[in-house]
Structure formats: structure tokens, C-alpha cells
């Protein structure tokens, strides 16, 4: 039997399936900068103040939208917001008609696989409260696909 992400579109998934697509990499919680002229998005190694560097999860997921002004709540209807996600993100990959990477927890059965594959932000970031010049923190590592 095929896994749900291969047989259902993002719109057809139930809430539990939708949430399980998150691989726990934490890259979505990194502060990103957008070039006003080109629209290009740059990742930094600076994490939202709600980001837990050990678990790679939000410290207050349920209240994040009230506590972080520019936090984006993903929904299958708003694929435009997927451009802010890393190219390795399951939501973005599936919306582009691609499959999950071999290290994704749904594929491996282990929540640790994303960290073992070096695809997470675990212990690679600093909190936004400690940053003075965010432009000096632009990095390429979040853009890795595998």
C-alpha cells in the first residue's frame, strides 16, 4: 500500500497527516531576508526567539501566530507561502510534485533521521535576541536538498 503523501494531494490530507509532513528540521523558523528588487530569499543562521535549538521545534507552537508577527501558518490553499520554505521541505516538495527525501521521518520511521542526515538547524543557529546585524548572518546551508 502506498503512503498517504503519494496517494493524496495536500488539500486531501487530514490535519494529522498535514502536521506529520513536518520533518522537524527547523529551517522554517530561521529569519529570512528578501531582496526587494529581485525577490530572492536569503536564509540566515538566526532563529526566531520561540525556536528550541535542541528539539528544532517551536517553544509555543499553539500561540506562535500571536507571539510572532511574521510567522506564517501554512495551509494547502496558500502555496504562495511555500516559497519561504527550504527546498528540502516536504510541503514545498509535495506541492512541486516531488517525493519526500530518503531521510524524512515519514520515510525512515525515526524523528532523528533529519538530524542524522545533517538536514536540520539543530545547534547551528543563534537566537534573534542576540543579533545586531542580521545581514552578516546570511548562510547557504539551509538550502541543501539532501
Backbone as JSON Lines, residues from 0, in Angstrom:
{"i":0,"aa":"X","n":[0.84,-1.19,0.0],"ca":[0.0,0.0,0.0],"c":[0.88,1.25,0.0]}
{"i":1,"aa":"X","n":[0.53,2.19,-0.84],"ca":[1.28,3.44,-0.97],"c":[1.05,4.34,0.25]}
{"i":2,"aa":"X","n":[2.07,5.07,0.68],"ca":[1.88,6.0,1.8],"c":[0.97,7.17,1.39]}
{"i":3,"aa":"X","n":[0.35,7.78,2.38],"ca":[-0.66,8.81,2.13],"c":[-0.14,9.97,1.29]}
{"i":4,"aa":"X","n":[1.12,10.36,1.46],"ca":[1.64,11.51,0.72],"c":[1.82,11.22,-0.77]}
{"i":5,"aa":"X","n":[1.75,9.95,-1.14],"ca":[1.84,9.58,-2.55],"c":[0.46,9.4,-3.18]}
{"i":6,"aa":"X","n":[-0.56,9.26,-2.36],"ca":[-1.9,9.0,-2.89],"c":[-2.87,10.16,-2.7]}
{"i":7,"aa":"X","n":[-2.53,11.13,-1.86],"ca":[-3.41,12.26,-1.62],"c":[-2.67,13.57,-1.89]}
{"i":8,"aa":"X","n":[-3.42,14.53,-2.38],"ca":[-2.85,15.87,-2.54],"c":[-2.79,16.54,-1.17]}
{"i":9,"aa":"X","n":[-2.09,17.64,-1.08],"ca":[-2.03,18.38,0.18],"c":[-3.43,18.78,0.64]}
{"i":10,"aa":"X","n":[-4.29,19.13,-0.29],"ca":[-5.68,19.52,0.04],"c":[-6.51,18.37,0.58]}
{"i":11,"aa":"X","n":[-6.15,17.15,0.24],"ca":[-6.93,15.98,0.65],"c":[-6.48,15.41,1.99]}
{"i":12,"aa":"X","n":[-5.38,15.88,2.52],"ca":[-4.85,15.33,3.77],"c":[-5.65,15.83,4.96]}
{"i":13,"aa":"X","n":[-5.77,14.96,5.97],"ca":[-6.41,15.41,7.21],"c":[-5.36,16.14,8.06]}
{"i":14,"aa":"X","n":[-5.81,16.71,9.16],"ca":[-4.93,17.54,9.99],"c":[-3.7,16.77,10.49]}
{"i":15,"aa":"X","n":[-3.88,15.53,10.9],"ca":[-2.77,14.72,11.42],"c":[-1.76,14.43,10.32]}
{"i":16,"aa":"X","n":[-2.24,14.1,9.14],"ca":[-1.33,13.84,8.02],"c":[-0.56,15.11,7.65]}
{"i":17,"aa":"X","n":[-1.27,16.22,7.6],"ca":[-0.65,17.5,7.27],"c":[0.48,17.82,8.25]}
{"i":18,"aa":"X","n":[0.19,17.72,9.53],"ca":[1.21,18.02,10.54],"c":[2.38,17.04,10.49]}
{"i":19,"aa":"X","n":[2.11,15.78,10.14],"ca":[3.19,14.79,10.1],"c":[4.16,15.03,8.96]}
{"i":20,"aa":"X","n":[3.8,15.86,8.01],"ca":[4.73,16.18,6.91],"c":[5.93,16.99,7.4]}
{"i":21,"aa":"X","n":[5.75,17.7,8.5],"ca":[6.86,18.48,9.04],"c":[7.96,17.52,9.48]}
{"i":22,"aa":"X","n":[9.16,17.71,8.94],"ca":[10.27,16.82,9.26],"c":[11.02,17.23,10.52]}
{"i":23,"aa":"X","n":[10.68,18.38,11.09],"ca":[11.34,18.84,12.31],"c":[12.71,19.42,12.08]}
{"i":24,"aa":"X","n":[12.98,19.9,10.86],"ca":[14.31,20.46,10.57],"c":[14.5,21.83,11.22]}
{"i":25,"aa":"X","n":[13.44,22.58,11.38],"ca":[13.52,23.9,11.99],"c":[13.94,25.01,11.05]}
{"i":26,"aa":"X","n":[14.19,24.71,9.8],"ca":[14.64,25.73,8.85],"c":[13.58,26.8,8.6]}
{"i":27,"aa":"X","n":[12.32,26.43,8.76],"ca":[11.26,27.42,8.56],"c":[11.28,28.49,9.65]}
{"i":28,"aa":"X","n":[11.92,28.19,10.76],"ca":[11.99,29.13,11.89],"c":[13.2,30.06,11.8]}
{"i":29,"aa":"X","n":[13.98,29.92,10.74],"ca":[15.12,30.81,10.55],"c":[14.64,32.12,9.97]}
{"i":30,"aa":"X","n":[15.29,33.2,10.37],"ca":[14.95,34.51,9.83],"c":[15.46,34.57,8.4]}
{"i":31,"aa":"X","n":[14.58,35.0,7.5],"ca":[14.92,35.09,6.09],"c":[14.82,36.55,5.66]}
{"i":32,"aa":"X","n":[15.65,36.91,4.69],"ca":[15.64,38.26,4.14],"c":[15.27,38.17,2.67]}
{"i":33,"aa":"X","n":[14.49,39.12,2.19],"ca":[14.1,39.14,0.79],"c":[14.66,40.37,0.11]}
{"i":34,"aa":"X","n":[15.34,40.17,-1.01],"ca":[15.84,41.27,-1.82],"c":[14.63,41.97,-2.44]}
{"i":35,"aa":"X","n":[14.46,43.24,-2.15],"ca":[13.29,43.97,-2.64],"c":[13.24,44.07,-4.15]}
{"i":36,"aa":"X","n":[14.4,44.07,-4.79],"ca":[14.44,44.21,-6.25],"c":[14.23,42.89,-6.98]}
{"i":37,"aa":"X","n":[14.96,41.86,-6.54],"ca":[14.92,40.58,-7.25],"c":[13.89,39.6,-6.68]}
{"i":38,"aa":"X","n":[13.49,39.81,-5.43],"ca":[12.59,38.87,-4.78],"c":[13.3,37.65,-4.23]}
{"i":39,"aa":"X","n":[14.62,37.59,-4.42],"ca":[15.39,36.43,-3.93],"c":[15.35,36.38,-2.4]}
{"i":40,"aa":"X","n":[15.26,35.16,-1.89],"ca":[15.18,34.96,-0.45],"c":[16.51,34.44,0.05]}
{"i":41,"aa":"X","n":[17.0,35.06,1.12],"ca":[18.27,34.67,1.74],"c":[18.0,34.14,3.14]}
{"i":42,"aa":"X","n":[18.61,33.01,3.44],"ca":[18.49,32.42,4.77],"c":[19.6,32.94,5.67]}
{"i":43,"aa":"X","n":[19.28,33.02,6.96],"ca":[20.3,33.37,7.94],"c":[20.4,32.21,8.94]}
{"i":44,"aa":"X","n":[21.41,32.28,9.77],"ca":[21.54,31.29,10.84],"c":[20.97,31.84,12.14]}
{"i":45,"aa":"X","n":[20.01,32.73,11.99],"ca":[19.35,33.38,13.12],"c":[17.94,32.8,13.24]}
{"i":46,"aa":"X","n":[17.63,32.3,14.41],"ca":[16.33,31.65,14.63],"c":[15.37,32.56,15.39]}
{"i":47,"aa":"X","n":[14.12,32.36,15.13],"ca":[13.04,33.02,15.86],"c":[13.24,32.81,17.36]}
{"i":48,"aa":"X","n":[12.83,33.78,18.15],"ca":[13.01,33.68,19.6],"c":[12.22,32.53,20.22]}
{"i":49,"aa":"X","n":[11.24,31.97,19.5],"ca":[10.48,30.83,20.02],"c":[11.09,29.48,19.65]}
{"i":50,"aa":"X","n":[12.17,29.49,18.89],"ca":[12.78,28.25,18.41],"c":[13.61,27.58,19.5]}
{"i":51,"aa":"X","n":[13.39,26.29,19.69],"ca":[14.17,25.49,20.64],"c":[15.3,24.84,19.85]}
{"i":52,"aa":"X","n":[16.55,25.23,20.14],"ca":[17.69,24.76,19.35],"c":[17.97,23.28,19.51]}
{"i":53,"aa":"X","n":[17.53,22.67,20.57],"ca":[17.75,21.23,20.77],"c":[16.7,20.37,20.07]}
{"i":54,"aa":"X","n":[15.44,20.74,20.24],"ca":[14.36,19.93,19.66],"c":[14.04,20.32,18.22]}
{"i":55,"aa":"X","n":[14.48,21.5,17.8],"ca":[14.15,22.05,16.47],"c":[12.64,22.23,16.31]}
{"i":56,"aa":"X","n":[11.99,22.56,17.38],"ca":[10.54,22.8,17.37],"c":[10.26,24.15,18.02]}
{"i":57,"aa":"X","n":[9.07,24.66,17.78],"ca":[8.65,25.91,18.37],"c":[8.35,25.69,19.85]}
{"i":58,"aa":"X","n":[8.78,26.62,20.67],"ca":[8.53,26.53,22.11],"c":[7.07,26.77,22.47]}
{"i":59,"aa":"X","n":[6.33,27.44,21.58],"ca":[4.92,27.73,21.84],"c":[4.13,27.66,20.53]}
{"i":60,"aa":"X","n":[4.12,26.48,19.93],"ca":[3.52,26.28,18.61],"c":[2.06,26.75,18.56]}
{"i":61,"aa":"X","n":[1.31,26.49,19.59],"ca":[-0.1,26.86,19.61],"c":[-0.35,28.35,19.61]}
{"i":62,"aa":"X","n":[0.56,29.11,20.15],"ca":[0.4,30.56,20.27],"c":[1.36,31.34,19.37]}
{"i":63,"aa":"X","n":[2.08,30.65,18.5],"ca":[3.12,31.31,17.71],"c":[2.6,32.46,16.86]}
{"i":64,"aa":"X","n":[1.41,32.32,16.33],"ca":[0.87,33.36,15.46],"c":[0.59,34.66,16.23]}
{"i":65,"aa":"X","n":[0.26,34.52,17.5],"ca":[0.02,35.7,18.32],"c":[1.32,36.31,18.84]}
{"i":66,"aa":"X","n":[2.36,35.51,18.95],"ca":[3.62,35.97,19.54],"c":[4.67,36.4,18.53]}
{"i":67,"aa":"X","n":[4.52,35.98,17.28],"ca":[5.5,36.32,16.24],"c":[4.74,36.93,15.06]}
{"i":68,"aa":"X","n":[4.93,38.23,14.86],"ca":[4.16,38.96,13.85],"c":[4.25,38.38,12.45]}
{"i":69,"aa":"X","n":[5.43,37.95,12.04],"ca":[5.59,37.47,10.66],"c":[5.67,35.96,10.53]}
{"i":70,"aa":"X","n":[5.19,35.25,11.55],"ca":[5.13,33.79,11.46],"c":[4.08,33.43,10.41]}
{"i":71,"aa":"X","n":[4.41,32.48,9.57],"ca":[3.5,32.06,8.5],"c":[2.83,30.75,8.88]}
{"i":72,"aa":"X","n":[1.51,30.73,8.86],"ca":[0.78,29.49,9.09],"c":[0.51,28.87,7.73]}
{"i":73,"aa":"X","n":[1.1,27.72,7.51],"ca":[0.94,27.06,6.22],"c":[-0.43,26.44,6.07]}
{"i":74,"aa":"X","n":[-0.93,26.5,4.86],"ca":[-2.16,25.8,4.52],"c":[-2.05,25.37,3.07]}
{"i":75,"aa":"X","n":[-2.7,24.28,2.71],"ca":[-2.59,23.79,1.33],"c":[-3.15,24.79,0.31]}
{"i":76,"aa":"X","n":[-4.03,25.66,0.75],"ca":[-4.62,26.65,-0.16],"c":[-3.68,27.81,-0.46]}
{"i":77,"aa":"X","n":[-2.64,27.97,0.35],"ca":[-1.75,29.12,0.22],"c":[-0.36,28.68,-0.21]}
{"i":78,"aa":"X","n":[-0.28,28.06,-1.38],"ca":[1.01,27.56,-1.86],"c":[2.01,28.67,-2.11]}
{"i":79,"aa":"X","n":[1.55,29.9,-2.23],"ca":[2.44,31.03,-2.42],"c":[3.41,31.18,-1.23]}
{"i":80,"aa":"X","n":[2.94,30.83,-0.04],"ca":[3.8,30.95,1.14],"c":[4.88,29.88,1.16]}
{"i":81,"aa":"X","n":[4.75,28.85,0.32],"ca":[5.75,27.78,0.28],"c":[7.09,28.28,-0.24]}
{"i":82,"aa":"X","n":[7.11,29.4,-0.96],"ca":[8.37,29.95,-1.46],"c":[9.32,30.32,-0.32]}
{"i":83,"aa":"X","n":[8.77,30.53,0.86],"ca":[9.59,30.88,2.02],"c":[10.17,29.64,2.7]}
{"i":84,"aa":"X","n":[9.77,28.48,2.26],"ca":[10.24,27.24,2.86],"c":[11.5,26.75,2.13]}
{"i":85,"aa":"X","n":[12.35,26.03,2.85],"ca":[13.54,25.49,2.18],"c":[13.15,24.47,1.12]}
{"i":86,"aa":"X","n":[14.01,24.3,0.14],"ca":[13.7,23.37,-0.96],"c":[13.61,21.92,-0.49]}
{"i":87,"aa":"X","n":[14.09,21.63,0.71],"ca":[14.03,20.28,1.26],"c":[12.74,20.02,2.04]}
{"i":88,"aa":"X","n":[11.9,21.03,2.19],"ca":[10.67,20.92,2.99],"c":[9.62,20.05,2.29]}
{"i":89,"aa":"X","n":[9.02,19.15,3.04],"ca":[8.02,18.24,2.49],"c":[6.83,18.98,1.88]}
{"i":90,"aa":"X","n":[6.38,20.05,2.52],"ca":[5.25,20.8,2.0],"c":[5.58,21.36,0.62]}
{"i":91,"aa":"X","n":[6.75,21.93,0.51],"ca":[7.18,22.5,-0.76],"c":[7.41,21.4,-1.8]}
{"i":92,"aa":"X","n":[8.11,20.34,-1.41],"ca":[8.39,19.25,-2.34],"c":[7.11,18.66,-2.91]}
{"i":93,"aa":"X","n":[6.16,18.34,-2.03],"ca":[4.92,17.73,-2.49],"c":[4.1,18.69,-3.36]}
{"i":94,"aa":"X","n":[4.13,19.98,-3.03],"ca":[3.4,20.95,-3.84],"c":[4.02,21.07,-5.23]}
{"i":95,"aa":"X","n":[5.31,20.74,-5.35],"ca":[6.01,20.78,-6.63],"c":[5.95,19.43,-7.36]}
{"i":96,"aa":"X","n":[5.21,18.48,-6.8],"ca":[5.08,17.17,-7.44],"c":[6.25,16.24,-7.2]}
{"i":97,"aa":"X","n":[7.07,16.53,-6.2],"ca":[8.23,15.71,-5.89],"c":[7.94,14.8,-4.71]}
{"i":98,"aa":"X","n":[8.82,13.85,-4.45],"ca":[8.65,12.91,-3.34],"c":[9.43,13.38,-2.12]}
{"i":99,"aa":"X","n":[9.18,12.76,-1.0],"ca":[9.92,13.06,0.22],"c":[11.35,12.53,0.1]}
{"i":100,"aa":"X","n":[12.31,13.21,0.72],"ca":[13.69,12.72,0.69],"c":[13.86,11.47,1.55]}
{"i":101,"aa":"X","n":[14.89,10.72,1.28],"ca":[15.1,9.44,1.98],"c":[15.31,9.6,3.48]}
{"i":102,"aa":"X","n":[15.72,10.76,3.94],"ca":[15.97,11.0,5.36],"c":[14.73,11.5,6.12]}
{"i":103,"aa":"X","n":[13.63,11.73,5.42],"ca":[12.42,12.27,6.06],"c":[11.9,11.26,7.09]}
{"i":104,"aa":"X","n":[11.49,11.73,8.26],"ca":[10.98,10.82,9.31],"c":[9.82,9.92,8.87]}
{"i":105,"aa":"X","n":[8.97,10.38,7.96],"ca":[7.89,9.51,7.47],"c":[8.44,8.35,6.64]}
{"i":106,"aa":"X","n":[9.57,8.55,6.01],"ca":[10.2,7.51,5.2],"c":[11.01,6.56,6.08]}
{"i":107,"aa":"X","n":[11.75,7.13,7.03],"ca":[12.65,6.32,7.87],"c":[11.96,5.71,9.09]}
{"i":108,"aa":"X","n":[10.9,6.36,9.55],"ca":[10.23,5.91,10.77],"c":[10.88,6.44,12.03]}
{"i":109,"aa":"X","n":[11.85,7.35,11.86],"ca":[12.57,7.9,13.01],"c":[12.59,9.42,12.96]}
{"i":110,"aa":"X","n":[12.18,10.06,14.06],"ca":[12.24,11.52,14.14],"c":[13.67,12.05,14.11]}
{"i":111,"aa":"X","n":[14.62,11.19,14.42],"ca":[16.02,11.61,14.48],"c":[16.7,11.63,13.12]}
{"i":112,"aa":"X","n":[16.08,11.02,12.11],"ca":[16.74,10.89,10.81],"c":[17.08,12.23,10.16]}
{"i":113,"aa":"X","n":[16.25,13.24,10.36],"ca":[16.52,14.56,9.79],"c":[17.8,15.15,10.39]}
{"i":114,"aa":"X","n":[18.03,14.9,11.67],"ca":[19.23,15.41,12.34],"c":[20.46,14.59,11.95]}
{"i":115,"aa":"X","n":[20.29,13.26,11.89],"ca":[21.4,12.39,11.49],"c":[21.87,12.69,10.08]}
{"i":116,"aa":"X","n":[20.96,13.1,9.22],"ca":[21.31,13.41,7.83],"c":[21.92,14.8,7.7]}
{"i":117,"aa":"X","n":[21.98,15.54,8.81],"ca":[22.55,16.89,8.77],"c":[21.64,17.91,8.09]}
{"i":118,"aa":"X","n":[20.35,17.61,8.06],"ca":[19.4,18.48,7.37],"c":[18.63,19.42,8.29]}
{"i":119,"aa":"X","n":[18.99,19.44,9.56],"ca":[18.25,20.3,10.48],"c":[19.09,21.49,10.97]}
{"i":120,"aa":"X","n":[18.4,22.39,11.64],"ca":[19.04,23.57,12.21],"c":[19.56,23.31,13.63]}
{"i":121,"aa":"X","n":[19.46,22.08,14.07],"ca":[19.85,21.73,15.44],"c":[21.29,22.18,15.73]}
{"i":122,"aa":"X","n":[21.42,23.02,16.75],"ca":[22.71,23.52,17.25],"c":[23.51,24.28,16.2]}
{"i":123,"aa":"X","n":[22.85,24.83,15.19],"ca":[23.53,25.57,14.13],"c":[23.1,27.03,14.07]}
{"i":124,"aa":"X","n":[22.27,27.44,14.99],"ca":[21.68,28.77,14.92],"c":[21.87,29.55,16.21]}
{"i":125,"aa":"X","n":[21.63,30.85,16.1],"ca":[21.64,31.71,17.28],"c":[20.28,32.4,17.38]}
{"i":126,"aa":"X","n":[19.84,32.73,18.58],"ca":[18.53,33.38,18.74],"c":[18.56,34.82,18.22]}
{"i":127,"aa":"X","n":[17.45,35.25,17.67],"ca":[17.37,36.6,17.12],"c":[17.64,37.68,18.18]}
{"i":128,"aa":"X","n":[17.42,37.35,19.44],"ca":[17.65,38.32,20.51],"c":[19.13,38.63,20.71]}
{"i":129,"aa":"X","n":[20.01,37.83,20.11],"ca":[21.46,38.04,20.25],"c":[22.11,38.64,19.01]}
{"i":130,"aa":"X","n":[21.31,39.08,18.06],"ca":[21.84,39.55,16.78],"c":[21.68,41.06,16.64]}
{"i":131,"aa":"X","n":[22.78,41.69,16.19],"ca":[22.74,43.13,15.94],"c":[22.6,43.39,14.43]}
{"i":132,"aa":"X","n":[23.45,42.74,13.62],"ca":[23.45,42.94,12.17],"c":[23.05,41.64,11.48]}
{"i":133,"aa":"X","n":[21.78,41.51,11.18],"ca":[21.27,40.24,10.63],"c":[21.86,39.93,9.26]}
{"i":134,"aa":"X","n":[22.19,40.94,8.48],"ca":[22.74,40.69,7.14],"c":[24.09,39.98,7.2]}
{"i":135,"aa":"X","n":[24.79,40.11,8.3],"ca":[26.08,39.42,8.42],"c":[25.91,37.94,8.77]}
{"i":136,"aa":"X","n":[24.66,37.5,8.89],"ca":[24.38,36.11,9.25],"c":[23.76,35.32,8.09]}
{"i":137,"aa":"X","n":[23.86,35.8,6.88],"ca":[23.34,35.08,5.71],"c":[24.19,33.83,5.5]}
{"i":138,"aa":"X","n":[23.52,32.68,5.31],"ca":[24.21,31.4,5.14],"c":[23.55,30.59,4.01]}
{"i":139,"aa":"X","n":[24.28,29.6,3.51],"ca":[23.78,28.74,2.43],"c":[23.29,27.38,2.91]}
{"i":140,"aa":"X","n":[23.75,26.91,4.07],"ca":[23.46,25.53,4.48],"c":[21.97,25.18,4.53]}
{"i":141,"aa":"X","n":[21.06,26.09,4.83],"ca":[19.64,25.68,4.85],"c":[19.1,25.31,3.46]}
{"i":142,"aa":"X","n":[19.82,25.67,2.42],"ca":[19.35,25.42,1.07],"c":[19.7,24.03,0.57]}
{"i":143,"aa":"X","n":[20.48,23.26,1.33],"ca":[20.85,21.9,0.93],"c":[19.6,21.05,0.79]}
{"i":144,"aa":"X","n":[19.58,20.21,-0.24],"ca":[18.4,19.38,-0.51],"c":[18.57,17.96,0.01]}
{"i":145,"aa":"X","n":[19.78,17.51,0.19],"ca":[19.97,16.15,0.66],"c":[21.29,16.0,1.38]}
